[in-house]
């Protein structure tokens, strides 16, 4: 029997640059006393990203959700938008905030992204755009979606929240479509604590995006449109700027972990990984594995609960499907979403992050194999103990906070 980890193994942990690099930058911020509102570090960061992505047509935001919301608004997307239900809720929420109706379409089994073959049947006179998601950093079927969007005169928008660093035939993935949103949230491959980026085809959009993220201000006395506040702060930009130095190293490290999982669990009946695609430089943002209950002998949920008994905390991204959450349940859905439903019931994202030791990856694999070996016992145990509601893990309020706040 493999023993449980002493410390919890989460599905992800953020990479952090050396603290002294960050505090040196903080010192500058303290000297400038310029904290937000298009400060010097935000401007330097935007330039650095323009160099990284080889395009000046990009714009920084406080987070990915606001970036996507504002991007849709800037493109004047309206009516209905065809999108995937196998995503984080923010994809659909950004449509809701634009008073646009999400039309959920099924996904492909091999990439888990929007299935172009099912999109066309859902297009109506009210459709204004396709909003596809490069889920887990896997590129959508780019040319097929582009061809459909072009033929029907629809905007093609990519939620590329997971896709930092992914390239297709050497070209950044964010270079495809009319507009792509990348999330810089702490849980992402690359982060700025919180943050978001839009990369777009039409350079003229930049002015509008800058208005929309800063209350519509042109100058001290003129407001051009009713914008919101979605600006990135100097501290966030500092983190993002430092992280750029480590981006390639982070992806290399993740590649090693991804390979270790694939090698160790190859050929295990009932487990399927998403196959890497030729011509794609992946970023290994997530480690999704699909668990077929019949072949593996345990359901995804049983494996999920059993792993928690070993102090391993994988995540069921993206279960339930967005359309099954109470706030979207009333929407009528034409597509049976067969693949999406099966995937949501089978998917489990295993731990993957740069600081995860390869020995620990092997131990997680040993645990999975051990759970499978003893599946009858785990089925019984999970049925008895495993179905209590999920408890939050990680530091809780009051744990070590006295020290931070220096309270008596
Ligand atoms: N579109 C897509 C397709 C997305 O996946 C997302 C975000 C968005 C749009 C919106 O982008 P943002 O507005 O977030 O920029 C997380 C993230 O909060 C969210 O950004 C992400 N997708 C989603 C897939 O995952 P949770 O609720 O799973 O996060 P949480 O807090 O449970 O963290 C997961 C694990 O990460 C923890 O178990 C431990 C570790 N962790 C987390 C944080 C925040 C740390 O070690 N340190 C940390 O600071 O949503």
Boltz pocket constraint, residues with backbone or C-beta under 6 A from the ligand:
constraints:
  - pocket:
      binder: B
      contacts: [[A, 10], [A, 11], [A, 12], [A, 13], [A, 14], [A, 63], [A, 64], [A, 65], [A, 66], [A, 87], [A, 88], [A, 90], [A, 91], [A, 133], [A, 159], [A, 161], [A, 162], [A, 182], [A, 183], [A, 184], [A, 185], [A, 186], [A, 187], [A, 195], [A, 196], [A, 313], [A, 315], [A, 317], [A, 393], [A, 394]]
      max_distance: 6.0
